């Protein structure tokens, strides 16, 4: 019996040691898992820009409002302009931000919705943001023209004869331009659309 008791005691001691080892192994595995999950979370936050300073650099890539009298490093020079241009003179009142204009190179001609009438427009648009918006307008003029022609073709004839209808059309055209710029560049920036000519036939 004493031999059996000795064997039982040895088995019991080795069982306790095995349980302790499994317990320590479980703790080590849990700690390693937490490190992996935590490290992945930190990496995700850094890549999204929430930590690590990347958020400010992403924000800096968007066009900024330009105050009157401030230099705009992005503003393209006018065609035929050589180095020294006369300084712009800004008024003291009104909007504190400078307004830049972009004129579309060609007129827009379209049928009107459910009508035989044609509308022919020449358009310009404005931005108070830096010159990147003007650069993007030139770069994506073809895509913008397509979107604006869709808006014109979806405009009822009655809208082009009234001031409220023309105001609605201006807002729709502005939104269409900004939607194209947002899709292409991630930022709109156009404040308004202006009719240079407006002919209905």
C-alpha positions as CSV (number, residue, x, y, z in Angstrom):
1,X,0.0,0.0,0.0
2,X,2.7,2.3,0.7
3,X,3.9,1.9,-2.8
4,X,0.5,2.8,-4.2
5,X,0.3,5.8,-1.9
6,X,3.7,6.9,-3.1
7,X,2.5,6.6,-6.8
8,X,-0.7,8.5,-6.0
9,X,1.4,11.3,-4.4
10,X,3.7,11.5,-7.4
11,X,0.8,11.5,-9.9
12,X,-0.9,14.2,-7.9
13,X,2.2,16.3,-7.8
14,X,2.8,15.9,-11.5
15,X,-0.9,16.8,-12.2
16,X,-0.5,20.1,-10.2
17,X,2.7,20.9,-12.1
18,X,1.0,20.3,-15.5
19,X,-2.0,22.4,-14.5
20,X,0.4,25.2,-13.5
21,X,2.2,25.0,-16.8
22,X,-1.1,25.0,-18.8
23,X,-2.2,28.0,-16.8
24,X,1.0,29.9,-17.5
25,X,0.9,29.0,-21.2
26,X,-2.7,30.2,-21.4
27,X,-1.7,33.6,-19.8
28,X,1.2,34.0,-22.2
29,X,-1.1,33.2,-25.2
30,X,-3.7,35.7,-24.0
31,X,-1.0,38.4,-23.5
32,X,0.4,37.8,-26.9
33,X,-3.1,38.0,-28.5
34,X,-3.8,41.3,-26.7
35,X,-0.5,42.7,-28.0
36,X,-1.4,41.7,-31.6
37,X,-4.9,43.2,-31.4
38,X,-3.6,46.4,-29.7
39,X,-0.8,46.8,-32.2
40,X,-3.2,46.4,-35.0
41,X,-5.5,49.0,-33.5
42,X,-2.7,51.5,-33.1
43,X,-1.6,50.8,-36.7
44,X,-5.1,51.4,-38.0
45,X,-5.4,54.7,-36.0
46,X,-2.0,55.9,-37.4
47,X,-3.0,55.0,-41.0
48,X,-6.3,56.8,-40.6
49,X,-4.5,59.9,-39.4
50,X,-6.2,60.0,-36.0
51,X,-2.9,59.6,-34.2
52,X,0.7,60.2,-35.4
53,X,0.2,63.6,-37.0
54,X,-1.1,62.4,-40.4
55,X,-4.5,64.1,-40.0
56,X,-3.1,67.6,-40.3
57,X,-1.2,66.7,-43.5
58,X,-4.3,65.3,-45.1
59,X,-6.2,68.5,-44.2
60,X,-3.4,70.6,-45.6
61,X,-3.9,69.1,-49.0
62,X,-7.3,70.7,-49.4
63,X,-7.6,74.2,-51.0
64,X,-7.7,77.0,-48.5
65,X,-9.7,80.2,-48.4
66,X,-7.5,83.1,-49.6
67,X,-7.8,86.4,-47.9
68,X,-7.7,89.6,-49.9
69,X,-4.2,90.8,-50.4
70,X,-2.6,87.4,-49.7
71,X,-0.4,85.6,-52.2
72,X,-1.8,82.4,-53.7
73,X,1.0,80.1,-54.6
74,X,-1.3,77.9,-56.7
75,X,-3.0,80.5,-58.9
76,X,-2.1,79.8,-62.5
77,X,-0.7,82.7,-64.5
78,X,-2.9,84.1,-67.2
79,X,-2.0,83.0,-70.7
80,X,0.5,85.3,-72.3
81,X,1.4,86.8,-68.9
82,X,5.2,87.2,-68.4
83,X,6.5,87.2,-64.9
84,X,5.5,90.7,-63.6
85,X,1.7,91.3,-63.5
86,X,0.2,94.4,-62.2
87,X,-0.8,94.0,-58.5
88,X,-4.4,93.3,-57.8
89,X,-6.3,96.0,-56.0
90,X,-8.8,94.7,-53.4
91,X,-11.5,96.7,-51.8
92,X,-11.6,97.1,-48.0
93,X,-15.3,96.1,-47.6
94,X,-17.4,93.1,-48.4
95,X,-16.1,89.5,-48.3
96,X,-12.7,89.2,-46.6
97,X,-11.7,86.5,-49.1
98,X,-10.5,87.0,-52.6
99,X,-12.6,85.6,-55.4
100,X,-11.1,84.0,-58.5
101,X,-13.1,83.3,-61.7
102,X,-12.9,80.5,-64.3
103,X,-14.6,80.9,-67.7
104,X,-15.5,77.7,-69.6
105,X,-13.8,77.7,-73.0
106,X,-16.8,76.9,-75.1
107,X,-20.6,77.7,-74.9
108,X,-23.1,75.1,-73.8
109,X,-26.0,74.2,-76.2
110,X,-28.7,71.8,-75.2
111,X,-32.4,70.9,-75.7
112,X,-34.6,71.6,-72.7
113,X,-36.6,68.9,-71.0
114,X,-39.9,67.9,-72.9
115,X,-39.5,70.8,-75.3
116,X,-38.2,71.7,-78.8
117,X,-36.6,74.8,-77.3
118,X,-32.8,75.1,-77.2
119,X,-30.7,77.0,-74.7
120,X,-27.3,78.3,-75.4
121,X,-25.2,79.5,-72.5
122,X,-21.7,80.7,-71.8
123,X,-20.7,80.1,-68.2
124,X,-18.2,81.2,-65.6
125,X,-17.8,80.1,-62.0
126,X,-16.1,81.5,-58.9
127,X,-14.1,80.2,-56.0
128,X,-12.7,81.9,-52.9
129,X,-10.3,79.0,-52.4
130,X,-6.7,78.9,-53.6
131,X,-5.7,78.3,-57.3
132,X,-5.9,74.5,-57.1
133,X,-9.7,74.8,-57.7
134,X,-9.0,76.8,-60.9
135,X,-6.4,74.2,-61.9
136,X,-8.9,71.4,-61.3
137,X,-11.6,73.2,-63.3
138,X,-9.2,73.3,-66.3
139,X,-8.0,69.8,-65.8
140,X,-11.6,68.3,-65.6
141,X,-13.4,70.6,-67.9
142,X,-14.5,67.8,-70.2
143,X,-16.1,65.8,-67.3
144,X,-17.7,69.0,-65.9
145,X,-19.1,70.0,-69.4
146,X,-20.7,66.5,-69.6
147,X,-22.3,66.9,-66.2
148,X,-23.6,70.4,-67.0
149,X,-25.1,69.3,-70.3
150,X,-27.0,66.6,-68.4
151,X,-28.4,69.3,-66.0
152,X,-29.4,71.6,-68.9
153,X,-31.1,68.7,-70.7
154,X,-33.1,67.9,-67.5
155,X,-34.3,71.6,-67.1
156,X,-37.9,72.4,-67.9
157,X,-38.5,75.2,-70.4
158,X,-40.5,77.2,-67.9
159,X,-37.5,77.4,-65.6
160,X,-35.3,79.3,-68.0
161,X,-37.9,82.1,-68.4
162,X,-38.2,83.1,-64.7
163,X,-35.6,84.5,-62.3
164,X,-36.5,81.8,-59.6
165,X,-36.0,79.1,-62.3
166,X,-32.6,80.6,-63.3
167,X,-31.6,80.7,-59.7
168,X,-32.5,77.0,-59.3
169,X,-30.5,76.3,-62.4
170,X,-27.4,78.1,-61.1
171,X,-27.6,76.1,-57.9
172,X,-27.9,72.8,-59.8
173,X,-25.0,73.7,-62.1
174,X,-22.8,74.7,-59.1
175,X,-23.6,71.4,-57.3
176,X,-22.9,69.4,-60.5
177,X,-19.4,71.1,-60.8
178,X,-18.6,70.4,-57.2
179,X,-19.7,66.8,-57.5
180,X,-17.4,66.2,-60.4
181,X,-14.5,67.9,-58.5
182,X,-15.2,65.9,-55.4
183,X,-15.2,62.6,-57.4
184,X,-12.0,63.5,-59.3
185,X,-10.0,65.4,-56.6
186,X,-11.7,64.9,-53.3
187,X,-12.8,68.6,-52.9
188,X,-15.2,70.9,-54.7
189,X,-14.6,74.5,-53.8
190,X,-16.8,76.3,-56.4
191,X,-19.0,78.9,-54.8
192,X,-21.2,79.9,-57.7
193,X,-22.0,79.8,-61.4
194,X,-22.6,82.9,-63.6
195,X,-24.4,83.2,-66.9
196,X,-22.2,85.2,-69.3
197,X,-24.8,84.8,-72.1
198,X,-28.2,83.1,-72.0
199,X,-30.0,82.6,-75.3
200,X,-33.2,80.6,-75.7
201,X,-34.5,79.5,-79.1
